[in-house]
Amino acid sequence: MASFDGKTVLVTGGNSGIGEAIALRFANAGAKVVITGRRADAVETTASLHRNLSGFVGDVSNPEEAALAVKQAAVNGRLDVLVNNAGIYGATPLEGGSNETIRSLYEINVFGLTFVTEAAVPFLKEAKGSIVNISSVVARYPSPVTSHYAATKAAVDSLTRSWAVELAPYGVRVNAVSPGPVETPIFGKVGLPEDVVAQVKENMRTSLLVPRLGTPDDIAGWVIHVASPESSWVTGQILGVDGGAFLLSAR
Ligand SMILES: NC(=O)c1ccc[n+]([C@@H]2O[C@H](COP(=O)([O-])OP(=O)(O)OC[C@H]3O[C@@H](n4cnc5c(N)ncnc54)[C@H](OP(=O)(O)O)[C@@H]3O)[C@@H](O)[C@H]2O)c1
């Protein structure tokens, strides 16, 4: 595994699930990592897991808080890696969906990711660093009932490609990792009964080409690889890490 000794990393939503696994990978590789999240207790708990981790409590969809998170992570004015991982999931059926949920999906998954990136760009340029956005396989196929979640992730894919071109002159690479279904607390946050969630996950699992849900570590390993110098010729890519979920959409 590549060393990130002396490097600085910001992982948004680093206090849970995929973000926590990513933060720990970078910390174990020697980086100083700042994790963010809105829940102070969860930020503190994750930050206590490794001496290279520290926490920032804030909401990425608030531009001032996004900028403060970046400021904390950019030690000596440079930031080597930004992982835009913070995100929410939600059901938004066309009939009976809540406008508040739709708004939150875009505010966090798209605007939040944008605010953090805007604040980080000057520091990433200084370091000739790299951005890894966490997208989702559902960005690339129809997603009834979770249509707006999928649309926010399609926006993430599009922003990834555009920003890769925009930041290339400064030596900053921009890529996305696009997970399939991963076992994390996110499924418990959509407001569905536990037995329904369990059934949904079981349906997902049995339909995958690799018939298991992903683990946060399955995703974290690719994030660190994409951010490492070993991937220095890779930019503007959307890397599927999905147990074959994307191919299933073509069946
Ligand atoms: N699990 C999957 O199957 C799956 C599949 C594809 C893509 N993804 C994507 O992977 C990413 C991580 O998801 P996960 O599954 O690990 O879910 P998770 O365990 O629910 O983690 C989500 C993280 O985002 C943070 N967050 C949410 N809203 C935030 C806000 N406004 N400001 C700052 N932090 C915020 C949460 O912290 P607080 O609650 O403390 O704010 C938490 O740390 C998301 O972008 C998700 O869309 C997940």
The ligand as a Gaussian input file, in Angstrom:
#p B3LYP/6-31G(d) Opt

LIG

0 1
 N      -24.015000       2.234000       1.696000
 C      -24.285000       2.114000       0.394000
 O      -24.880000       1.128000      -0.065000
 C      -23.805000       3.171000      -0.567000
 C      -23.832000       2.871000      -1.938000
 C      -23.416000       3.829000      -2.857000
 C      -22.977000       5.054000      -2.404000
 N      -22.960000       5.334000      -1.077000
 C      -22.488000       6.659000      -0.664000
 O      -21.419000       6.517000       0.238000
 C      -21.362000       7.672000       1.080000
 C      -21.272000       7.223000       2.536000
 O      -22.448000       6.501000       2.844000
 P      -22.534000       5.372000       3.977000
 O      -23.236000       4.236000       3.358000
 O      -21.234000       5.184000       4.640000
 O      -23.602000       6.057000       4.934000
 P      -23.565000       6.501000       6.479000
 O      -22.976000       5.437000       7.317000
 O      -24.951000       6.963000       6.749000
 O      -22.577000       7.744000       6.467000
 C      -22.947000       8.983000       5.935000
 C      -21.975000      10.004000       6.478000
 O      -22.284000      11.289000       5.925000
 C      -22.345000      12.219000       6.994000
 N      -23.238000      13.312000       6.611000
 C      -24.505000      13.225000       6.163000
 N      -24.997000      14.451000       5.938000
 C      -24.009000      15.331000       6.262000
 C      -23.915000      16.750000       6.262000
 N      -24.938000      17.530000       5.890000
 N      -22.739000      17.314000       6.648000
 C      -21.702000      16.536000       7.044000
 N      -21.734000      15.185000       7.066000
 C      -22.887000      14.603000       6.688000
 C      -22.846000      11.420000       8.191000
 O      -22.495000      12.027000       9.416000
 P      -23.576000      12.841000      10.320000
 O      -24.840000      12.056000      10.297000
 O      -22.927000      12.909000      11.669000
 O      -23.708000      14.175000       9.692000
 C      -22.066000      10.145000       7.983000
 O      -20.761000      10.272000       8.478000
 C      -22.604000       8.503000       0.758000
 O      -22.252000       9.537000      -0.127000
 C      -23.510000       7.495000       0.069000
 O      -24.419000       8.112000      -0.815000
 C      -23.368000       4.422000      -0.144000

